[in-house]
Amino acid sequence: MDIVPLLDWIGEARVGALFGLVTGIVFGVAAQRSRFCLRAATVEFARRRMGPSVAVWLLTFSTALAWVQAASLTGLMRPDDARMMAVTGSWSGAVIGGLLFGVGMVLARGCSGRLLVLAATGNLRSVVSGLIFAVVAQMSLHGWLAPLRDRLARLWVTEGGTNLNLLHAARVPDWTGLALGLALAVLALAVARRNRIGAGRLVFASGVGFAVALGWVLTFTLAQSAFDPVTVTSATFTGPSANTLMFFLAPNPVLDFDIGLVPGVVIGAFAASWLAREFRFQGFDNERNMRRAFVGAALMGFGGMLAGGCAIGAGVSGGSIFVGTAWLALFSMWIGAMATDLLVDQRGAVAQPA
């Protein structure tokens, strides 16, 4: 894909932001219509149910794997060029940050990506929680919490100055990732059929995975054509949320993929909810839920930055290119979320009538 004329017309920074905007819109529409949510999937799994949320998450993850690995095989992107693969990864950060993020998304009743989608549909709880998430993420990146994050991340890191590519480490053929994605997609469709999920929701669930692949391909294409260095990345919401917040607060802001991504998700989710007549304002039910959401958002902000990504960034985008620490972070998120649902929500529901 030749984007040189576009670069000459509007410049590299604006093209990066435009690519982020397009990726975000696709993600926002697909996530809103499919009701994609890792928290809901982990809660169903913790309660021994392979329900519709598990089916949607599996289909999203599997189609992201399939699309991204197909793009890699055809030369449309190179996983080794991705920033999260090209830099040193943190095993300790993946475990500790993943656990904290998993706890936080159950308390906040949604991961960071889900909060952003819900905020665009009029959910004021998610607006406030999302702001807290972004502030704590920024504090963890450059603020007061940065020394603690750095100390925890350095406890156990990957060797060689780069992250671990699981496919290379396992010494399997290049097509293995695509085959795994297709196999998981078949499993997802089987679970979806058992739960009688409509074709429309399944299409949009796969659209979330396609948005992840789109982000990888677009940023890789830009990196190949741009004069200045460009970060090869895709959909993630920990760093971009913090960067978008500072874009509107700091002097001399710089446009890039992240700055276009977050507004794109808002635009896409808002348009989808408005056209489906699902847009409506909602607030906190009570003080307890408000405190719970604030604590959860703060844990996700710190945990996501420590883990190297959120449920989307590490869990789907990083997982789709087989980043070792991303898969460990995703596993830790599942464990943290399931444990929190068991110890907080399930026990609370049993104790409440008594």
Contacts in CASP RR format, 6 or more apart in sequence:
PFRMAT RR
TARGET T0000
AUTHOR 0000-0000-0000
METHOD contacts of the structure
MODEL  1
MDIVPLLDWIGEARVGALFGLVTGIVFGVAAQRSRFCLRAATVEFARRRM
GPSVAVWLLTFSTALAWVQAASLTGLMRPDDARMMAVTGSWSGAVIGGLL
FGVGMVLARGCSGRLLVLAATGNLRSVVSGLIFAVVAQMSLHGWLAPLRD
RLARLWVTEGGTNLNLLHAARVPDWTGLALGLALAVLALAVARRNRIGAG
RLVFASGVGFAVALGWVLTFTLAQSAFDPVTVTSATFTGPSANTLMFFLA
PNPVLDFDIGLVPGVVIGAFAASWLAREFRFQGFDNERNMRRAFVGAALM
GFGGMLAGGCAIGAGVSGGSIFVGTAWLALFSMWIGAMATDLLVDQRGAV
AQPA
1 221 0 8 1.000
2 225 0 8 1.000
3 15 0 8 1.000
3 221 0 8 1.000
3 222 0 8 1.000
3 225 0 8 1.000
4 225 0 8 1.000
6 15 0 8 1.000
7 15 0 8 1.000
7 225 0 8 1.000
7 226 0 8 1.000
10 18 0 8 1.000
12 222 0 8 1.000
12 226 0 8 1.000
12 227 0 8 1.000
12 228 0 8 1.000
12 230 0 8 1.000
13 254 0 8 1.000
13 255 0 8 1.000
13 256 0 8 1.000
14 255 0 8 1.000
15 222 0 8 1.000
15 226 0 8 1.000
16 218 0 8 1.000
16 219 0 8 1.000
16 222 0 8 1.000
16 230 0 8 1.000
16 255 0 8 1.000
16 256 0 8 1.000
16 257 0 8 1.000
16 260 0 8 1.000
17 255 0 8 1.000
17 256 0 8 1.000
17 257 0 8 1.000
17 259 0 8 1.000
17 260 0 8 1.000
18 260 0 8 1.000
19 215 0 8 1.000
19 218 0 8 1.000
19 219 0 8 1.000
19 222 0 8 1.000
19 257 0 8 1.000
20 215 0 8 1.000
20 218 0 8 1.000
20 257 0 8 1.000
20 258 0 8 1.000
20 259 0 8 1.000
20 260 0 8 1.000
20 261 0 8 1.000
20 264 0 8 1.000
21 260 0 8 1.000
21 261 0 8 1.000
21 263 0 8 1.000
21 264 0 8 1.000
21 267 0 8 1.000
22 214 0 8 1.000
22 218 0 8 1.000
22 264 0 8 1.000
23 211 0 8 1.000
23 214 0 8 1.000
23 215 0 8 1.000
23 218 0 8 1.000
23 234 0 8 1.000
23 235 0 8 1.000
23 257 0 8 1.000
23 261 0 8 1.000
23 264 0 8 1.000
24 211 0 8 1.000
24 235 0 8 1.000
24 260 0 8 1.000
24 261 0 8 1.000
24 262 0 8 1.000
24 264 0 8 1.000
24 265 0 8 1.000
24 267 0 8 1.000
24 268 0 8 1.000
25 264 0 8 1.000
25 265 0 8 1.000
25 267 0 8 1.000
25 268 0 8 1.000
25 271 0 8 1.000
26 207 0 8 1.000
26 210 0 8 1.000
26 211 0 8 1.000
26 214 0 8 1.000
27 208 0 8 1.000
27 211 0 8 1.000
27 212 0 8 1.000
27 235 0 8 1.000
27 261 0 8 1.000
27 264 0 8 1.000
27 265 0 8 1.000
27 268 0 8 1.000
28 117 0 8 1.000
28 120 0 8 1.000
28 211 0 8 1.000
28 264 0 8 1.000
28 265 0 8 1.000
28 266 0 8 1.000
28 267 0 8 1.000
28 268 0 8 1.000
28 269 0 8 1.000
28 272 0 8 1.000
29 204 0 8 1.000
29 268 0 8 1.000
29 269 0 8 1.000
29 271 0 8 1.000
29 272 0 8 1.000
30 36 0 8 1.000
30 204 0 8 1.000
30 205 0 8 1.000
30 206 0 8 1.000
30 207 0 8 1.000
30 208 0 8 1.000
30 209 0 8 1.000
30 210 0 8 1.000
30 211 0 8 1.000
31 113 0 8 1.000
31 114 0 8 1.000
31 117 0 8 1.000
31 204 0 8 1.000
31 208 0 8 1.000
31 265 0 8 1.000
31 269 0 8 1.000
32 117 0 8 1.000
32 120 0 8 1.000
32 121 0 8 1.000
32 268 0 8 1.000
32 269 0 8 1.000
32 272 0 8 1.000
32 273 0 8 1.000
32 278 0 8 1.000
33 200 0 8 1.000
33 201 0 8 1.000
33 204 0 8 1.000
33 272 0 8 1.000
33 276 0 8 1.000
34 56 0 8 1.000
34 60 0 8 1.000
34 201 0 8 1.000
34 202 0 8 1.000
34 204 0 8 1.000
34 205 0 8 1.000
34 207 0 8 1.000
34 208 0 8 1.000
35 53 0 8 1.000
35 56 0 8 1.000
35 201 0 8 1.000
36 56 0 8 1.000
36 57 0 8 1.000
36 60 0 8 1.000
36 114 0 8 1.000
36 205 0 8 1.000
36 208 0 8 1.000
37 53 0 8 1.000
37 56 0 8 1.000
37 57 0 8 1.000
37 110 0 8 1.000
37 111 0 8 1.000
37 114 0 8 1.000
38 57 0 8 1.000
38 105 0 8 1.000
38 110 0 8 1.000
38 111 0 8 1.000
38 114 0 8 1.000
38 311 0 8 1.000
38 315 0 8 1.000
38 333 0 8 1.000
38 337 0 8 1.000
39 102 0 8 1.000
39 105 0 8 1.000
39 106 0 8 1.000
39 109 0 8 1.000
39 110 0 8 1.000
39 111 0 8 1.000
39 114 0 8 1.000
39 311 0 8 1.000
39 337 0 8 1.000
40 53 0 8 1.000
40 57 0 8 1.000
40 110 0 8 1.000
41 53 0 8 1.000
41 54 0 8 1.000
41 56 0 8 1.000
41 57 0 8 1.000
41 58 0 8 1.000
42 102 0 8 1.000
42 106 0 8 1.000
42 333 0 8 1.000
42 334 0 8 1.000
42 337 0 8 1.000
42 338 0 8 1.000
42 341 0 8 1.000
43 53 0 8 1.000
43 106 0 8 1.000
43 337 0 8 1.000
43 338 0 8 1.000
43 341 0 8 1.000
43 345 0 8 1.000
44 50 0 8 1.000
44 51 0 8 1.000
44 52 0 8 1.000
44 53 0 8 1.000
44 54 0 8 1.000
45 54 0 8 1.000
45 334 0 8 1.000
45 338 0 8 1.000
46 337 0 8 1.000
46 338 0 8 1.000
46 341 0 8 1.000
46 342 0 8 1.000
46 346 0 8 1.000
47 341 0 8 1.000
47 346 0 8 1.000
50 191 0 8 1.000
50 194 0 8 1.000
50 195 0 8 1.000
51 191 0 8 1.000
51 195 0 8 1.000
52 192 0 8 1.000
52 195 0 8 1.000
52 197 0 8 1.000
52 201 0 8 1.000
54 191 0 8 1.000
55 188 0 8 1.000
55 189 0 8 1.000
55 191 0 8 1.000
55 192 0 8 1.000
55 195 0 8 1.000
55 197 0 8 1.000
55 205 0 8 1.000
56 192 0 8 1.000
56 197 0 8 1.000
56 201 0 8 1.000
56 202 0 8 1.000
56 205 0 8 1.000
58 184 0 8 1.000
58 187 0 8 1.000
58 188 0 8 1.000
58 191 0 8 1.000
59 185 0 8 1.000
59 188 0 8 1.000
59 189 0 8 1.000
59 192 0 8 1.000
59 202 0 8 1.000
59 205 0 8 1.000
59 206 0 8 1.000
60 205 0 8 1.000
60 206 0 8 1.000
60 207 0 8 1.000
60 208 0 8 1.000
60 209 0 8 1.000
60 316 0 8 1.000
61 184 0 8 1.000
61 209 0 8 1.000
61 315 0 8 1.000
61 316 0 8 1.000
61 319 0 8 1.000
61 320 0 8 1.000
62 181 0 8 1.000
62 182 0 8 1.000
62 183 0 8 1.000
62 184 0 8 1.000
62 185 0 8 1.000
62 187 0 8 1.000
62 188 0 8 1.000
63 181 0 8 1.000
63 185 0 8 1.000
63 205 0 8 1.000
63 206 0 8 1.000
63 207 0 8 1.000
63 208 0 8 1.000
63 209 0 8 1.000
63 210 0 8 1.000
64 208 0 8 1.000
64 209 0 8 1.000
64 210 0 8 1.000
64 212 0 8 1.000
64 213 0 8 1.000
64 316 0 8 1.000
64 317 0 8 1.000
64 319 0 8 1.000
64 320 0 8 1.000
65 177 0 8 1.000
65 178 0 8 1.000
65 180 0 8 1.000
65 181 0 8 1.000
65 184 0 8 1.000
65 319 0 8 1.000
65 320 0 8 1.000
66 178 0 8 1.000
66 181 0 8 1.000
66 182 0 8 1.000
66 185 0 8 1.000
67 209 0 8 1.000
67 210 0 8 1.000
67 212 0 8 1.000
67 213 0 8 1.000
67 320 0 8 1.000
68 77 0 8 1.000
68 79 0 8 1.000
68 212 0 8 1.000
68 213 0 8 1.000
68 216 0 8 1.000
68 320 0 8 1.000
68 321 0 8 1.000
69 175 0 8 1.000
69 177 0 8 1.000
69 178 0 8 1.000
69 181 0 8 1.000
69 320 0 8 1.000
70 178 0 8 1.000
71 77 0 8 1.000
71 213 0 8 1.000
71 216 0 8 1.000
71 217 0 8 1.000
72 78 0 8 1.000
72 79 0 8 1.000
72 174 0 8 1.000
72 321 0 8 1.000
73 174 0 8 1.000
73 175 0 8 1.000
73 178 0 8 1.000
76 217 0 8 1.000
76 220 0 8 1.000
76 221 0 8 1.000
77 216 0 8 1.000
77 217 0 8 1.000
77 220 0 8 1.000
77 221 0 8 1.000
77 232 0 8 1.000
78 220 0 8 1.000
78 232 0 8 1.000
79 85 0 8 1.000
79 165 0 8 1.000
79 321 0 8 1.000
79 322 0 8 1.000
80 86 0 8 1.000
80 165 0 8 1.000
81 220 0 8 1.000
81 223 0 8 1.000
81 232 0 8 1.000
82 216 0 8 1.000
82 232 0 8 1.000
82 233 0 8 1.000
82 234 0 8 1.000
82 318 0 8 1.000
82 321 0 8 1.000
82 323 0 8 1.000
83 231 0 8 1.000
83 232 0 8 1.000
83 233 0 8 1.000
84 163 0 8 1.000
84 233 0 8 1.000
84 308 0 8 1.000
84 314 0 8 1.000
84 317 0 8 1.000
84 318 0 8 1.000
84 321 0 8 1.000
84 323 0 8 1.000
84 325 0 8 1.000
84 326 0 8 1.000
85 162 0 8 1.000
85 163 0 8 1.000
85 165 0 8 1.000
85 321 0 8 1.000
85 323 0 8 1.000
86 162 0 8 1.000
86 163 0 8 1.000
87 161 0 8 1.000
87 162 0 8 1.000
87 163 0 8 1.000
88 157 0 8 1.000
88 158 0 8 1.000
88 160 0 8 1.000
88 161 0 8 1.000
88 162 0 8 1.000
88 163 0 8 1.000
89 157 0 8 1.000
89 158 0 8 1.000
89 162 0 8 1.000
89 163 0 8 1.000
89 164 0 8 1.000
89 308 0 8 1.000
89 325 0 8 1.000
90 153 0 8 1.000
90 154 0 8 1.000
90 155 0 8 1.000
90 156 0 8 1.000
90 157 0 8 1.000
90 158 0 8 1.000
90 306 0 8 1.000
90 308 0 8 1.000
90 325 0 8 1.000
91 156 0 8 1.000
91 157 0 8 1.000
91 158 0 8 1.000
91 325 0 8 1.000
91 328 0 8 1.000
92 152 0 8 1.000
92 153 0 8 1.000
92 154 0 8 1.000
92 155 0 8 1.000
92 156 0 8 1.000
92 157 0 8 1.000
93 152 0 8 1.000
93 153 0 8 1.000
93 155 0 8 1.000
93 156 0 8 1.000
93 306 0 8 1.000
93 307 0 8 1.000
93 308 0 8 1.000
93 325 0 8 1.000
93 329 0 8 1.000
94 307 0 8 1.000
94 308 0 8 1.000
94 314 0 8 1.000
94 324 0 8 1.000
94 325 0 8 1.000
94 326 0 8 1.000
94 328 0 8 1.000
94 329 0 8 1.000
94 332 0 8 1.000
95 328 0 8 1.000
95 329 0 8 1.000
95 332 0 8 1.000
96 152 0 8 1.000
96 303 0 8 1.000
96 306 0 8 1.000
96 307 0 8 1.000
96 332 0 8 1.000
97 152 0 8 1.000
97 302 0 8 1.000
97 303 0 8 1.000
97 304 0 8 1.000
97 306 0 8 1.000
97 307 0 8 1.000
97 329 0 8 1.000
97 332 0 8 1.000
98 303 0 8 1.000
98 304 0 8 1.000
98 306 0 8 1.000
98 307 0 8 1.000
98 314 0 8 1.000
98 329 0 8 1.000
98 332 0 8 1.000
98 333 0 8 1.000
98 336 0 8 1.000
99 332 0 8 1.000
99 333 0 8 1.000
99 335 0 8 1.000
99 336 0 8 1.000
100 299 0 8 1.000
100 300 0 8 1.000
100 302 0 8 1.000
100 303 0 8 1.000
100 304 0 8 1.000
100 306 0 8 1.000
100 307 0 8 1.000
101 111 0 8 1.000
101 299 0 8 1.000
101 300 0 8 1.000
101 301 0 8 1.000
101 303 0 8 1.000
101 304 0 8 1.000
101 307 0 8 1.000
101 310 0 8 1.000
101 311 0 8 1.000
101 329 0 8 1.000
101 332 0 8 1.000
101 333 0 8 1.000
102 299 0 8 1.000
102 300 0 8 1.000
102 311 0 8 1.000
102 332 0 8 1.000
102 333 0 8 1.000
102 334 0 8 1.000
102 335 0 8 1.000
102 336 0 8 1.000
102 337 0 8 1.000
102 340 0 8 1.000
103 296 0 8 1.000
103 299 0 8 1.000
103 336 0 8 1.000
103 337 0 8 1.000
103 339 0 8 1.000
103 340 0 8 1.000
104 295 0 8 1.000
104 296 0 8 1.000
104 297 0 8 1.000
104 299 0 8 1.000
104 300 0 8 1.000
104 337 0 8 1.000
104 340 0 8 1.000
105 111 0 8 1.000
105 112 0 8 1.000
105 114 0 8 1.000
105 296 0 8 1.000
105 300 0 8 1.000
105 311 0 8 1.000
105 333 0 8 1.000
105 337 0 8 1.000
106 336 0 8 1.000
106 337 0 8 1.000
106 340 0 8 1.000
106 341 0 8 1.000
106 344 0 8 1.000
106 345 0 8 1.000
107 292 0 8 1.000
107 293 0 8 1.000
107 295 0 8 1.000
107 296 0 8 1.000
107 299 0 8 1.000
107 340 0 8 1.000
107 344 0 8 1.000
108 115 0 8 1.000
108 129 0 8 1.000
108 133 0 8 1.000
108 292 0 8 1.000
108 293 0 8 1.000
108 295 0 8 1.000
108 296 0 8 1.000
108 297 0 8 1.000
108 300 0 8 1.000
109 293 0 8 1.000
110 118 0 8 1.000
111 300 0 8 1.000
111 310 0 8 1.000
111 311 0 8 1.000
111 312 0 8 1.000
112 130 0 8 1.000
112 133 0 8 1.000
112 237 0 8 1.000
112 238 0 8 1.000
112 241 0 8 1.000
112 300 0 8 1.000
112 301 0 8 1.000
112 304 0 8 1.000
112 310 0 8 1.000
112 311 0 8 1.000
112 312 0 8 1.000
113 237 0 8 1.000
113 265 0 8 1.000
113 310 0 8 1.000
113 311 0 8 1.000
113 312 0 8 1.000
114 126 0 8 1.000
114 311 0 8 1.000
115 126 0 8 1.000
115 129 0 8 1.000
115 130 0 8 1.000
115 133 0 8 1.000
115 297 0 8 1.000
116 126 0 8 1.000
116 130 0 8 1.000
116 237 0 8 1.000
116 241 0 8 1.000
116 262 0 8 1.000
116 265 0 8 1.000
116 266 0 8 1.000
116 269 0 8 1.000
117 265 0 8 1.000
117 269 0 8 1.000
118 125 0 8 1.000
118 126 0 8 1.000
118 269 0 8 1.000
119 126 0 8 1.000
119 127 0 8 1.000
119 130 0 8 1.000
119 266 0 8 1.000
120 265 0 8 1.000
120 266 0 8 1.000
120 267 0 8 1.000
120 268 0 8 1.000
120 269 0 8 1.000
120 270 0 8 1.000
120 273 0 8 1.000
121 269 0 8 1.000
121 270 0 8 1.000
121 273 0 8 1.000
121 278 0 8 1.000
121 279 0 8 1.000
121 280 0 8 1.000
122 273 0 8 1.000
122 279 0 8 1.000
122 280 0 8 1.000
122 281 0 8 1.000
122 282 0 8 1.000
123 281 0 8 1.000
123 282 0 8 1.000
123 283 0 8 1.000
124 281 0 8 1.000
124 282 0 8 1.000
124 283 0 8 1.000
124 284 0 8 1.000
125 282 0 8 1.000
125 283 0 8 1.000
125 284 0 8 1.000
125 289 0 8 1.000
125 290 0 8 1.000
125 293 0 8 1.000
128 293 0 8 1.000
128 294 0 8 1.000
129 293 0 8 1.000
129 294 0 8 1.000
129 296 0 8 1.000
129 297 0 8 1.000
130 241 0 8 1.000
130 297 0 8 1.000
131 245 0 8 1.000
132 294 0 8 1.000
132 297 0 8 1.000
132 298 0 8 1.000
133 241 0 8 1.000
133 297 0 8 1.000
133 298 0 8 1.000
133 300 0 8 1.000
133 301 0 8 1.000
134 241 0 8 1.000
134 242 0 8 1.000
134 244 0 8 1.000
134 245 0 8 1.000
134 301 0 8 1.000
135 245 0 8 1.000
136 145 0 8 1.000
136 297 0 8 1.000
136 298 0 8 1.000
136 300 0 8 1.000
136 301 0 8 1.000
136 302 0 8 1.000
137 238 0 8 1.000
137 239 0 8 1.000
137 241 0 8 1.000
137 242 0 8 1.000
137 301 0 8 1.000
137 302 0 8 1.000
137 304 0 8 1.000
137 305 0 8 1.000
138 242 0 8 1.000
138 245 0 8 1.000
138 246 0 8 1.000
139 145 0 8 1.000
139 146 0 8 1.000
139 302 0 8 1.000
140 146 0 8 1.000
140 149 0 8 1.000
140 301 0 8 1.000
140 302 0 8 1.000
140 303 0 8 1.000
140 304 0 8 1.000
140 305 0 8 1.000
140 306 0 8 1.000
141 149 0 8 1.000
141 239 0 8 1.000
141 242 0 8 1.000
141 305 0 8 1.000
145 302 0 8 1.000
149 302 0 8 1.000
149 305 0 8 1.000
149 306 0 8 1.000
152 306 0 8 1.000
153 306 0 8 1.000
158 164 0 8 1.000
158 324 0 8 1.000
158 325 0 8 1.000
163 323 0 8 1.000
163 324 0 8 1.000
163 325 0 8 1.000
164 323 0 8 1.000
164 324 0 8 1.000
164 325 0 8 1.000
165 321 0 8 1.000
165 322 0 8 1.000
165 323 0 8 1.000
165 324 0 8 1.000
166 322 0 8 1.000
166 323 0 8 1.000
166 324 0 8 1.000
166 327 0 8 1.000
167 174 0 8 1.000
167 176 0 8 1.000
167 177 0 8 1.000
167 322 0 8 1.000
170 176 0 8 1.000
177 322 0 8 1.000
189 202 0 8 1.000
192 198 0 8 1.000
192 202 0 8 1.000
208 316 0 8 1.000
209 316 0 8 1.000
209 320 0 8 1.000
211 235 0 8 1.000
212 234 0 8 1.000
212 235 0 8 1.000
212 312 0 8 1.000
212 316 0 8 1.000
212 317 0 8 1.000
212 320 0 8 1.000
213 234 0 8 1.000
213 320 0 8 1.000
214 234 0 8 1.000
215 233 0 8 1.000
215 234 0 8 1.000
215 235 0 8 1.000
215 257 0 8 1.000
216 232 0 8 1.000
216 233 0 8 1.000
216 234 0 8 1.000
216 317 0 8 1.000
216 320 0 8 1.000
216 321 0 8 1.000
218 257 0 8 1.000
219 230 0 8 1.000
219 231 0 8 1.000
219 232 0 8 1.000
219 233 0 8 1.000
219 234 0 8 1.000
219 257 0 8 1.000
220 232 0 8 1.000
222 230 0 8 1.000
222 257 0 8 1.000
223 229 0 8 1.000
223 230 0 8 1.000
223 231 0 8 1.000
223 232 0 8 1.000
231 256 0 8 1.000
231 257 0 8 1.000
233 257 0 8 1.000
233 258 0 8 1.000
233 317 0 8 1.000
234 313 0 8 1.000
234 317 0 8 1.000
234 318 0 8 1.000
234 320 0 8 1.000
235 261 0 8 1.000
235 312 0 8 1.000
235 313 0 8 1.000
235 316 0 8 1.000
235 317 0 8 1.000
236 309 0 8 1.000
236 310 0 8 1.000
236 312 0 8 1.000
236 313 0 8 1.000
236 314 0 8 1.000
236 317 0 8 1.000
237 261 0 8 1.000
237 262 0 8 1.000
237 265 0 8 1.000
237 310 0 8 1.000
237 312 0 8 1.000
237 313 0 8 1.000
238 300 0 8 1.000
238 301 0 8 1.000
238 304 0 8 1.000
238 305 0 8 1.000
238 308 0 8 1.000
238 309 0 8 1.000
238 310 0 8 1.000
238 313 0 8 1.000
239 258 0 8 1.000
239 305 0 8 1.000
239 309 0 8 1.000
240 258 0 8 1.000
240 259 0 8 1.000
240 261 0 8 1.000
240 262 0 8 1.000
241 262 0 8 1.000
242 305 0 8 1.000
243 256 0 8 1.000
243 258 0 8 1.000
243 259 0 8 1.000
244 258 0 8 1.000
244 259 0 8 1.000
244 260 0 8 1.000
244 262 0 8 1.000
244 263 0 8 1.000
246 253 0 8 1.000
247 253 0 8 1.000
247 254 0 8 1.000
247 259 0 8 1.000
253 259 0 8 1.000
270 279 0 8 1.000
273 279 0 8 1.000
284 290 0 8 1.000
284 293 0 8 1.000
300 310 0 8 1.000
304 310 0 8 1.000
304 314 0 8 1.000
307 314 0 8 1.000
307 325 0 8 1.000
307 329 0 8 1.000
307 332 0 8 1.000
307 333 0 8 1.000
308 314 0 8 1.000
308 325 0 8 1.000
308 326 0 8 1.000
308 329 0 8 1.000
309 315 0 8 1.000
309 326 0 8 1.000
309 329 0 8 1.000
311 330 0 8 1.000
311 333 0 8 1.000
313 326 0 8 1.000
314 323 0 8 1.000
314 325 0 8 1.000
314 326 0 8 1.000
314 329 0 8 1.000
314 330 0 8 1.000
314 333 0 8 1.000
315 326 0 8 1.000
315 327 0 8 1.000
315 329 0 8 1.000
315 330 0 8 1.000
315 333 0 8 1.000
317 326 0 8 1.000
318 326 0 8 1.000
318 327 0 8 1.000
319 326 0 8 1.000
319 327 0 8 1.000
319 330 0 8 1.000
END
